Amino acid sequence: MDEPELSSQTVLVTGSARGVGREILLATADRGAKTAVHYHTSADAAREVADEARDRGAPDATTVQGDVTDPESVDGLFSSVEAELGSVDALVNNVGDFAPAHWAEIDFATWNRVLETNLNGTYLCSKRALPAMREAGFGRIVNVGYASAEKGLVSPKNFPYFVAKTGVLMFTRMLAADTQDDGITVNAVSPYVVENSEEFPEELPRGRPASFADVVRPVLFFLDPDNEYTSGENLEVDGGWLPERV
């Protein structure tokens, strides 16, 4: 399958100063997209990613700062992208904190932060992007989920993350249905363990975590302007993982 051509697209990837978000953004730069590197606190890392994006074929790459859990901040970061690159054609909602502790040890502030960054951030950024997409009759939204949302993982650890990512998947499908007549597709890519994870299970499917490239490929598929009939889908990048239910 040919790689999608994105030279006419303005792409915003939230949380793209590091990790998976960085790799997704650079992959769109490789395909000529106008790229917006979003960060909250990692300004230096974001500037480095923008520099690399320009070196790799995205001459208009820029950085935008914002807190995806705050409506005014989200409006400001989108306004910055629109002023420099034009309206957002493709949005990847990648930001999402996690809390790998037993649920009883997680205080409310941590619980709330995990839900806000994963679920509310996806909602706020999608809502802000939609008016321009609807006006243009075109848009691509990809939400980064987690394989547990489909696998039904039951575990006493990371409660808020699992709850939030399940919400992200439901939001993806509901938004896809709501935008089916608008030229917009909304899909999710849900990895299990990725190469930059801080902790690894003793046993991994296929003997390794997902590479960045494993995650990037399906994101690019969903961002493809020619891929206009696939919406409301969740593609798991988990190597065939079957969870152990606790």
C-alpha positions in Angstrom: 0.0 0.0 0.0 1.4 3.4 -0.9 2.1 5.9 1.8 -0.5 8.7 2.0 0.4 12.1 0.6 -0.2 14.9 3.1 1.3 17.9 1.5 -2.0 19.8 1.4 -2.8 19.0 5.1 -2.3 21.0 8.3 -1.7 18.3 11.0 -1.8 18.9 14.8 -0.6 16.1 17.0 -1.1 16.8 20.7 1.7 15.9 23.0 4.2 15.7 20.0 7.3 16.9 21.8 8.2 13.3 22.9 7.4 9.6 22.5 4.7 8.3 20.2 3.4 11.8 19.4 6.8 12.9 18.2 7.1 9.9 15.9 3.6 10.4 14.5 4.3 14.1 13.8 7.6 13.4 12.1 6.0 10.7 9.9 3.5 13.3 8.7 6.4 15.7 8.1 8.0 13.1 5.9 4.9 13.2 3.8 4.9 16.9 3.4 2.3 18.0 5.9 2.2 21.4 7.5 2.9 20.3 11.1 2.1 21.8 14.5 4.1 20.4 17.4 2.0 20.7 20.5 3.5 20.8 24.0 2.4 21.8 27.5 5.7 22.2 29.4 8.4 20.7 27.1 9.2 23.8 25.0 12.8 22.9 24.2 11.9 19.4 23.1 9.1 20.8 20.9 11.4 23.2 19.2 13.8 20.3 18.4 11.0 18.3 16.9 9.9 21.3 14.8 13.5 21.7 13.6 13.6 18.1 12.6 10.2 18.3 10.9 11.5 21.2 8.8 14.6 19.1 7.9 12.3 16.3 6.8 10.0 18.1 4.4 7.7 20.3 6.5 9.0 23.8 5.9 6.1 25.4 7.8 6.5 23.4 11.0 5.7 25.3 14.1 5.3 24.8 17.9 2.1 25.6 19.9 1.7 25.5 23.6 -1.4 24.7 25.5 -3.1 22.7 28.2 -5.6 20.3 26.6 -7.7 20.1 29.7 -8.5 23.8 29.7 -11.0 25.1 27.1 -9.5 28.6 26.8 -6.0 27.1 26.4 -7.3 24.7 23.7 -8.9 27.6 21.9 -5.6 29.5 22.1 -3.5 26.7 20.7 -5.8 26.1 17.8 -5.9 29.9 17.1 -2.1 29.8 17.0 -2.1 27.0 14.5 -4.8 28.7 12.3 -2.8 31.9 12.3 0.4 30.2 11.2 -0.7 27.2 9.1 -4.4 27.5 8.4 -7.2 25.5 9.9 -6.5 22.0 11.2 -7.3 19.3 8.6 -6.0 16.4 10.7 -6.0 16.1 14.4 -4.2 13.3 16.4 -5.3 13.3 20.1 -2.3 11.7 21.7 -2.0 13.4 25.1 -2.8 11.2 28.1 -1.3 10.8 31.6 -1.5 7.4 33.4 -1.2 6.3 37.0 0.3 2.8 37.4 -0.7 2.3 41.0 -3.4 0.4 42.9 -6.6 2.4 42.6 -6.9 2.8 46.4 -3.5 4.6 46.5 -4.5 7.2 43.9 -5.7 10.5 45.2 -8.5 12.4 43.6 -6.2 15.0 42.0 -4.3 12.2 40.2 -7.5 10.4 39.2 -8.9 13.6 37.8 -5.7 14.5 35.9 -5.6 11.1 34.2 -9.3 11.4 33.1 -8.9 15.0 32.1 -5.8 14.6 29.9 -7.0 11.4 28.2 -10.8 11.9 27.9 -11.5 15.6 28.3 -8.5 16.6 26.2 -9.7 14.4 23.4 -13.2 16.0 23.7 -12.0 19.6 23.9 -9.5 19.4 21.0 -12.0 17.5 18.8 -14.8 20.0 19.5 -12.5 22.9 18.7 -11.3 21.3 15.4 -14.8 20.3 14.1 -16.3 23.6 13.0 -13.5 24.3 10.4 -13.5 20.7 9.3 -17.3 20.8 8.8 -17.0 24.0 6.8 -14.3 22.5 4.6 -16.2 19.3 4.2 -13.1 17.3 5.1 -11.3 16.2 8.3 -9.4 13.4 9.9 -9.4 12.7 13.7 -7.3 9.9 15.2 -7.5 9.2 18.9 -4.8 7.2 20.7 -6.4 4.6 22.9 -5.3 1.5 24.8 -5.9 -2.1 23.9 -7.6 -2.7 27.2 -10.7 -0.8 26.0 -11.5 -3.7 23.6 -9.9 -6.5 25.6 -11.8 -5.8 28.7 -8.8 -5.8 31.1 -9.8 -6.0 34.7 -7.0 -4.9 37.0 -6.7 -3.1 40.4 -3.9 -0.9 38.9 -4.3 2.1 36.5 -8.0 2.3 37.1 -8.4 5.9 35.8 -6.4 5.2 32.7 -8.5 2.2 31.7 -11.7 4.1 32.4 -10.6 7.1 30.4 -9.4 5.1 27.4 -12.7 3.2 27.3 -14.4 6.5 27.2 -12.1 7.6 24.4 -13.2 4.6 22.3 -16.9 5.3 23.0 -16.3 9.0 22.1 -14.6 7.9 18.9 -17.5 5.9 17.7 -20.2 8.4 18.7 -18.3 11.2 17.0 -17.8 9.1 13.9 -21.6 8.6 13.7 -22.2 12.3 14.2 -19.8 13.4 11.4 -20.6 10.7 8.8 -22.2 13.2 6.4 -19.5 15.9 6.9 -16.5 14.4 5.0 -14.8 13.7 8.4 -13.5 10.4 9.7 -12.9 9.6 13.4 -10.9 6.5 14.3 -8.7 5.2 17.1 -5.4 3.4 17.3 -4.9 1.5 20.5 -1.4 0.1 21.4 -0.7 -2.3 24.3 3.0 -1.8 25.4 5.1 0.6 23.3 8.9 0.7 23.2 9.1 3.8 25.3 7.0 2.4 28.2 8.5 2.7 31.6 7.6 -0.8 32.7 7.3 -4.0 30.7 5.3 -7.1 31.6 7.4 -10.3 32.0 5.8 -11.8 28.9 5.1 -9.7 25.8 3.3 -10.9 22.6 5.8 -11.7 19.9 8.6 -11.2 22.5 8.8 -7.5 22.2 6.8 -4.2 22.8 5.3 -2.4 19.8 7.8 -0.2 18.1 7.0 3.4 17.3 6.7 2.4 13.6 4.1 -0.3 14.5 1.9 2.5 16.0 2.6 5.1 13.3 1.5 2.9 10.4 -2.2 2.6 11.3 -2.3 6.3 12.2 -1.1 7.2 8.8 -3.7 4.9 7.3 -6.5 6.7 9.1 -5.0 10.2 8.2 -4.9 9.4 4.5 -7.2 11.9 2.6 -8.2 9.0 0.2 -9.4 6.9 3.1 -12.9 8.4 3.4 -15.1 5.4 4.2 -13.4 4.0 7.3 -14.7 5.7 10.4 -15.6 4.8 13.9 -13.0 2.0 14.0 -10.4 1.0 16.6 -7.3 -0.7 15.4 -5.4 -2.4 18.2 -1.6 -2.6 18.0 -1.0 -5.3 20.5 0.7 -8.3 18.8 -2.3 -10.5 19.5 -2.2 -9.8 23.3 -4.8 -11.6 25.4 -5.0 -10.0 28.9 -4.9 -11.9 32.1 -8.0 -10.9 34.0 -7.3 -10.3 37.7 
